[in-house]
């Protein structure tokens, strides 16, 4: 997979206001059914990772562990971000296909 392509798509989704960041906000979006895809950084804390993975499993939301917190933050034009939720099904489908190419 081309990482640059994924990060560019993530930036585009952010500009379209289809990305939610932060653990609490992401959990709320998962519970509401708005989160279509969740991206966790590889360097997320164990408790945060477990909480997000458990929520995604329970609510049947696809999630991937990808990139570090600085790469994810840079892609969306912010500081370091540990967890992101994509709320648009079109962006989520394309990102999921890029992440599943391995």
C-alpha positions in Angstrom: 0.0 0.0 0.0 1.1 3.5 -0.7 1.1 5.3 2.7 1.1 8.8 1.0 -2.1 8.0 -0.8 -3.8 7.0 2.5 -2.6 10.1 4.3 -3.7 12.4 1.4 -7.2 10.8 1.5 -7.2 11.3 5.3 -6.4 15.0 4.8 -9.2 15.3 2.2 -11.7 13.7 4.6 -10.6 16.1 7.3 -11.2 19.1 5.0 -14.6 17.7 4.2 -15.3 17.6 8.0 -15.7 13.8 8.0 -13.1 13.0 10.6 -13.6 13.0 14.4 -10.5 12.9 16.7 -10.0 12.3 20.3 -10.8 9.2 22.4 -14.0 10.4 24.0 -15.5 11.9 20.8 -14.6 8.8 18.8 -16.3 6.5 21.4 -19.4 8.7 21.2 -19.5 8.5 17.4 -19.0 4.7 17.6 -21.9 4.4 20.1 -24.2 6.6 17.9 -23.4 4.5 14.9 -21.8 7.4 13.0 -18.3 6.0 12.9 -17.7 4.0 9.7 -14.0 3.3 10.2 -11.7 3.9 13.2 -7.9 4.4 12.8 -5.7 3.8 15.9 -2.1 4.8 16.0 0.5 2.1 16.6 1.9 3.9 19.6 -1.5 4.3 21.4 -1.5 3.6 25.1 -2.6 0.0 26.1 -5.8 1.2 27.9 -6.8 3.5 25.1 -6.2 0.8 22.5 -8.2 -1.8 24.4 -11.1 0.6 25.0 -11.4 1.6 21.4 -11.0 -2.0 20.1 -13.6 -3.3 22.5 -16.1 -0.6 21.5 -15.5 -1.2 17.8 -16.0 -5.0 18.3 -19.2 -4.5 20.3 -20.7 -2.0 17.8 -19.3 -3.8 14.8 -17.2 -1.0 13.5 -14.1 -1.7 11.4 -10.8 -0.5 12.9 -7.2 -0.6 11.9 -3.9 0.1 13.7 -1.9 2.2 11.4 0.7 5.0 11.5 2.1 6.7 14.6 0.4 9.6 16.4 2.5 12.2 14.7 1.9 10.9 11.1 -1.9 10.8 11.8 -1.8 14.3 13.3 0.3 15.7 10.4 -2.1 14.2 7.8 -5.1 16.1 9.3 -3.1 19.3 9.9 -3.1 19.1 13.7 -0.9 18.0 16.6 -0.4 14.3 17.4 -3.6 12.3 17.3 -3.9 8.8 18.7 -7.4 7.8 17.4 -9.5 9.0 14.4 -13.0 8.1 13.3 -14.2 8.5 9.7 -17.9 9.3 9.6 -18.4 9.2 5.8 -19.0 5.7 4.2 -17.4 6.7 0.9 -14.1 7.8 2.5 -14.3 4.8 4.9 -14.7 2.3 2.1 -11.7 3.7 0.1 -9.5 3.9 3.2 -10.4 0.4 4.2 -9.5 -0.9 0.7 -6.1 0.9 0.9 -5.4 -0.5 4.4 -6.5 -4.1 3.4 -4.2 -4.2 0.3 -1.2 -5.6 2.3 
